Amino acid sequence: GHSFGAYIISYLWGLHLKAGVGTDKRRLEVLGQGDIVTRYGYFTREWLLVQTSQGKTGDVYKDYLK
């Protein structure tokens, strides 16, 4: 399986936490640069299921994580 772990949001303008995979999905919140998210798995190669430090879960586009 994929290793789970913490990622830091690297995108200057913030990263949208989405209620599903795809840019058309509802935005749950905007995560700021430097926020930590914990990855729980992949939905696709580009999108990750994550949980925020506040305990919300959703999907993020992986290119803005490091």
N, C-alpha and C positions, 0 to 999 in steps of 0.2 A: 504493500500500500504506500501511499504518499506519506511523507513525514509531516507531522503537524508542527506548528511553531508560531512564534510571534513575528510580525512584520511591522515595519515603520512606514507610515504614509510619507512618500517623498514628494508628492505633487504640491507645488507651491500654492495653488488656488483651491486645494481641498479635493476630496474624493467623495463621490456620491455613494452612499450605502443604499442599495436598491432592494426592492421587495421581489426579487426574482432576477433571472438572467436576461439582460438586454437593456438597451438604452431607453426603450419605451416603457419600462417598468416603473412603478411608483417609487419616488425617492423617499426613503425613510429619514435620512438626515445627511448632513454634509460633515465629513470628518476632516479635521484640519491637518496641515502638515505637521509631522512629528507625533501624531496620535499613534497608539499601538493597537493593532488588531491581532487576534488569534485565529489562525486558519484551521478550519475543521475539515476541509476537503475541496475537491474540484467539482464544479458543475460542468465546465468545459475547459479546454486548454487556456482560455482567456479569462474566465471568471472563477473567482474563488468564493466559497462560503466562509464567512468570518463572523467572529463575535467581537464587539467593541469592548473597551475597558468598562463601559457602563452596562454591559450585559445584553445589548441589542444584537440580534443576529440578522444578517443579510448578505447580499452579494456585492462584490466589488470587482472592478476591472484590474487585473493583476499588474499591468504595466506601470502603475503608479505606486507600487509597493516595493520595498527593498528589505 
